[in-house]
């Protein structure tokens, strides 16, 4: 009945340890900052009790792991700093409507920032899409996410201005839009 497994920041190497996918009761899985390689296996979707998933800072490759979209209890998702194929925001992630933390930094994400339907994440408190190749402007739809505490969009190709309506976010403590063309 293991509820939390944290093996992050160790010296683990090789492919994703497939044995982890048999731990059905795990609610929190953190394997980030190791040198796991290869694809994130589809079997990760069998961890249907997951509330927190951190696979950031590894060397995973291939497409973004979309099978995690069936993990609808997730409140925290971190896939940052991997070597995934370049691509746009995975549409399947829209099913993760309970997310409070979404960290997609440094995953070679492309596209127009405003095309991401952030309103699908009404409980979002922390959004990090920094160090990608997103273009367009900072979307004013962010102002509808009234629980936001942190927005990080640095090191992209964002243009235009910062929407003044973001000042209505009463809990916002961090707004990092550095290294863009605003």
Secondary structure by P-SEA (a helix, b strand, c coil): cccccccccccccccccccccccccccbbbbccccccccccccccccccccbbbcccccccccccccccccccccbbbbcccccccccccccccccccccbbbbcccccccccccccccccccccbbbbccccccccccccccccccccbbbbccccccccccccccccccccccccccccc
